[in-house]
Amino acid sequence: MTDVGKEMYGLVERLYPLCRSITGDGVRATLDIVGEYLPLQVHEVPTGTQVLDWTVPQEWNIRDAYIADSTGRRVVDFAASSLHVLGYSVPVSRTMPLSELRAHLHTLPDQPNWVPYRTSYYRPEWGFCLAQETLDALPDGDYEVRIDSTLADGHLTYAEHVVPGQVADEVIVSCHTCHPSLANDNLAGIAVATFLARALAEQTPYYTYRFIYAPGTIGAITWLARNAERVDRVKHGLVLACAGDSGQLTYKQSRRGDAEIDRVLRHVLAASERPHQVNEFTPYGYDERQYCSPGFNLGVGSLTRTPYAGYPEYHTSADNLDYVSPTAMADTLAVCREAFAVLDRNRRYLNLSPYGEPQLGRRGLYDALGGRSDTKQAQMAMLWVLNLSDGEHSLLDVAEKSGLPFDTVAGAADALHEAGLIKT
């Protein structure tokens, strides 16, 4: 278990009790905690703001909710878990028989001891979520039902963190902040994004990296609407979700399928020899479908472990702190770092001595390799880089065509560039 894995798990533990939704104080409290780990620019977008084909909804906040029996005992209690209330429930304060209450109760009969996660963002409804075994134990009779919530004009809240690069071209990393007590979906994604940003800030990356913390769907749409005029700066992107379970890594390609981020993730996952899966794009899942909508068509893929809705615990109380691990989050973070290291160093070069093979020995390039355990591999990398430095092939092309490790190819390019044999 790595130290960074423990730190990410610690962040998940802090965020887990908070009640989040697509708007409200729970989102702000989440961003306040993330803001202790890295500086955030927080944006508040007023209710009623038109964002593409959507409108920012009213803000929802909740203070308490319960179902109490005739003795006053709370048989369902929001204080025990934020999953117990249907997300965006309108306020209610009534006493009613169980027969009437049942229409407002959500359970999982196939998983009788789990509580489901359910929402009603854009329809004025109310309800409770509970374990089927809890419902089965309730006797007929009257129950006090109370949801102390408000739906009022307010704001949608999202945040950004920018790691400046050598160029203004951007890589976006996006995660959703709208789910309540669900550890894998998506607190693990928030944690990995946060520690990835911290790792990149310790370097001087080539690209500018923009981290987006926003509620799912409406948050990404709001970000796109507010950045439509500058979205052409986004050259690559990655949506992070379900980043902490024990399943194998899964990369979902961008709508383009051949975007550079797609090639990089395919290469890195294959070269790492980790168990993994690469899936084609579908317009369903997380916010990659917003960034990849046809009008934007950005090169944005999605990295998860077990994918969207691919595990029984998904959107239930079983997606808890026991379901995620420091080791899995550390592994996801490591893959992100490996992928962005390739993306950041992937260039197209032009051979400045293209007629015949230049004499590497008199430039000290062969001597510089003396004593390396991979001397032959490094020599081959130089020859491959020289041969494919025609302004058309990238270093990733060279690595794929030669079968050599990308780091070796990039190191050869650095040496050739310093010797004045190639240029970008």
N, C-alpha and C positions, 0 to 999 in steps of 0.2 A: 504494500500500500504506500503510494508516494505521498510526500508532504502536500503537493498541490492537489492531489485527490482528496486528502483530508480537508483542505481548505475549501474546496468546492462543495464537499458534502456539508461542511459547516454552514455555508451560505444557503444551501437548500434547506437545512434544518431551521434556519432563521425565517425563511420565507414561507415555509410550509403552513403555519397556522393562519396566515392572512387570508381574508376573503377577497378574492379578486374577481373582477368582471370586465366588461369592455369599457366601462367608465367607473369613476368613483374613487373614494378615499383609499380603498385597498390597493389600487394601482399606484397611487401616489406614495403610499407607505412602502410598497415594493421598490419603487424607484429611489426612495430615500435610503433604503438599505443598500441597494446596488451602488448608490452614490457614495457610500462609505468606502467602496473598493476602487472606484475610478470616477473622475468628474463627468457629470452628465449635463447636457443642455436639455431642459425639460420644456416641452411645448404644450400649451393649453388651447384647444380648438373649440370655440363656442358651439353649444347646441344650435342646430338649424343651419350650420355651415354646409353648403353644397360641396361635396367631394366626389368628383366624377359623377357616376349615376346614383350616388348615395347621399344621404343627409346625416350629419352627426346627430345621434339620438339624444334624448334627455339623459341626464346623469342619474345613476342608481346608487343609492347608499342604503345600508341596512345596519341596524343597531342590535336587534334581538329578534328571535322567532322561536316558537315552540308549539307543540301540541301537548295539552295537559289533560289528564283524566279527571274523574269526579273528585278525587282526593287532592287535586292540585299537583300531583306528581307529573313531571315532564317526561312523557314517553318518547318524544322526539325533541331534540334540543340543538338549536343552531350553535350554542356555545360549545357543544362537544365537537362539532365539525361543521365547517362552512358548506359542505356538500349537502347538508340536510335540507337546504332551502332551494327551490327552483330558482335559478338565476334570473334576476330582473323581476321577481315577484312583486306585484302591486301590494300595498298594505291591506291587511285584513285583521279584524278583531270581532270574532263571532263565537258562539257556541252552537254546535250542530251534532246530529247523530252520526255515528260511524258510517252508516249507510250512505249518507250524503258526502261525508268527508272522503270516502274512497275514490271518488272521481278526481281528487286533487293529490292523490298519493302515487308515487313512482317507486317501483321495486324491480329487482332482478330475480324472477322466480327460479331461473336456472343456477343462480349463485345466491342462495338464500341468506347468507350472512354478509354480503357486500351491499354497500350503498351506492346507487348510481349517481352520476353527474348529469344533470339536465338543466336546460335553460329555455327561456322564452323571451328573447331579446326584443323582438319587434311586434309582439302580440301582448296585450294587457291581460296577463293571467297570474295566478298564484298557485303555489303547490309546495309539497314537501317530498323529499327523497329519504327512503329508509330501507332497512334490510327487510326482506320478505319474512324472515323469522320473527322480526319485531311486529310486523303487521299481523301475522298469524296469531300472535299472543294477545292481541287487543280484544277485549270483550266488547260486545255490543253495548251501546250507551251513548251518552253525550260527552263531547270533548270540547274543551276551550281551545280555540285556534287563534294564534296571534302572530302576525308578521309586522314588525315595526320597521318599515322601510319607507323611502321616499323616491319618487320619480319626479324630477324637476329640472328646469333649464340649468345647465351647468357647462361642463367641458368634457371633451375627450382628451386624455393625457397620454403623451408618448415622449420618449427621450432619445437622444443621440449622444454618442461619444465618437470623436474623430481622432484617429492616430495620423498625424501629418506624414506625408511621404515626400519623396523627391520630385514627384510629378503630381499634377492635379487630378489625373485619371483615378477613378475610385473603384474600390472593391467594397461591396456592402455585405454586412453580416447581420441577419435579421432573426429575431426570436420573438415569440408572442408572450404577452404579459397578462392575459385575460383569464387564465384558468385558476380556480381556487386551490384547494389542498390536493394537488396531483403532482407527485414528486418527479416522475419521469416526463410527463406531459404537462407543463413544460419547464418546471423549475430546474431540471438538469440542463436544459438548453440555455437558460438564462445564466447558469453558473459557468458553463463551458464558454459561452460568448464573453462573459466578463473576464475570465482568466486568460482567454485568448487575446483580448484587448490589452491586458496588462503585459503579456509576453511580447506583443508587437511593439509596445511603447518603449521597451528596453532596447530596441534596435532602431535602425534608420531605414524603414522599409522603402521600397521603390514606389509602390502605389500608396495612395492615401486610403486608409481603411475607415469606413463609416459603419458604426454599430448602431442598429435600430432596435429599440425596445418598444414594442407597440402591441396593442390588442389585436388578436387575429382578425383577418378579413378587413373590418372597418378601419383598423389602425394602419395596415399596409396601404389600403386605398387612400386614406387621408394623407399619408406620407407621399405617395405618388402624385396626388392632386396638388400638393403644396410644393412639389419639386419637379413638376413636369417640364419646366423650361431648362432645367439643368441635369435632367436624367440622362442626357447623352454622355455625361462624364462617367457614368457607371459602366465599366468595362467587364466586370465579373461580379458574381455574388453567390452567397451561400445562405440558405435558411437552415437554422439549427433547431432540432426538436428531438424528443425522446432519446436523449443523449446519455442516459445513465443506467440502462438495464443490461442484463447479461447476454443479450442476443448479439448476433454478428452485425457488423457495420453494414449499412445499406445506403447506397447513393442513388438518388433519383435525379436523372439528367434533366437539363433545361429543355424547354420546348424546342430549341434549335437542335439539340442532340449532339452537335459537333462544336459547341462553344468551347473556348479554351478551358474553362473551369471543368467541363465534362471530361475532356481529355486528361487534364491534370489529376482529377480524382480517380479516374480509371487507372492511370499509370501508377499513382502512389499506392492505391490499395493492392494492385497486382504485385508491385515490387516489394511491398511489405510482407507479402505472404500471409497476411491476416485472413481468416475466413470472412468473406464479404459477398455482397450481392449488388449488382448494378441494374437498376430498373429504368425502363423507358418513361418519358414524361406522360402524365395524365393530368387533366384539368381538375383534379380533386386532391385534397390533402391539406397542406399548410399554405403559407403565403407565397410560395414559389408560383402558385397559379395566378397571383395578382401581378407579380413582377414579370411573369412570362405571358401575360395576356397579350393578344396579337398587336394591340396598338403600341405597347412598349417592347415586347419581345426581347427582354434583357437576358443575358447569359447568366441566369441564376438557377442553381441546382439546390437540392435539399439533402442534407446528411442527417441520418438517424442511426440508431441501432435497430431494434425491431421497429418496423415502419408503422405509420398511421393505422390505427385500429387492428394491428396485427398480433396483439397479445390479449388474453382474456381480461387482464386487469385494467385495460385501457378504459378511461372515463369511469372508473369506479374507485371506491375507498381502498381497494387493494393496491392501487398505484400510490403506495405510501412510502415512508422513509426506509422501510425494509426492502422495497422493490429495487431501489437504486443503490449503487455502490461507488465508493471512491475510486476503485480500480477501473471500473467501466468508464467513468467520467474522465479519468486521467488518460485512458486509451483514446477516447474520442477527441480530447484536446490534442493529444500527440499527433493524430492523423490530420487535424486541422492545421497544426503548425507545419507538418511535413508538406502538406498540399500548398500552403501559402508560401513556403520557402521555394518551391518549384515555380509557382506562379510569379513570384517576385523576381526570379533570376532568368525567366524564360525570355530570351531575346532572339532577334534575327540579326545575323552578322553578315558583313561583306568581306570576302577574302581580298586583301590588298596585293597579293602576289599569286594571282590565279593561274598563271601560265606555267604549268609544271609544279612540282612539289618544292616549296621553299626549303632551304637548308636549315634545319632546326638545330643541328649540332653547333654551328658557328654562332648561333644566338644564345647558346647555353641552355636551351630548352631541354635537351636530353640529359645534360649534366644535373639539371635541377631536380630530375626525377630519381637520381641515384639513391639507393638505399630504401626506396619505398617498397612496401610489400605488394603494391599493385602497379609496379613500374610498367609492365607490359600493357596492362589495361589503360593506364594513363597515356602511354604512347599512342595506342590505338585511338583513344578519344581525341587526341590532337589531330590525327590524320582524318578522322571522321569530321571533326569541326571544320577543318580547312576545306575539305571536299564539299561540304554542304553549306558553307557560308557564301551563298549566292544571293542573299537578300530575300529569298523565298522560303527558306527552311529555318525553323526555330530550333533552339537547343532541345526542346522536347521532341521535335521531329528526329533530331540526331540520336537521342537516347532510344527512341522507339525503333528506329531503323537499324541501329548498331547493336541493340541489346545491352548496351552499357548502362550502368547506374547514372541517373541524372546528375548527382553530385560530382561524379568523375568528369562527365561531359562539361558541366559548368566550370569546374576547376580548370580544365584544359582551355576553355574559352577565355577565362581570366588571364591565364599565362600567355596565350597568343595575342590577346588584346594589349597586354603590357609590353609585349615584344614588338608591337606595331604591325603585326601581320593581319589583323582583322579590325574592323570598326563596326559600330552599330549604325 
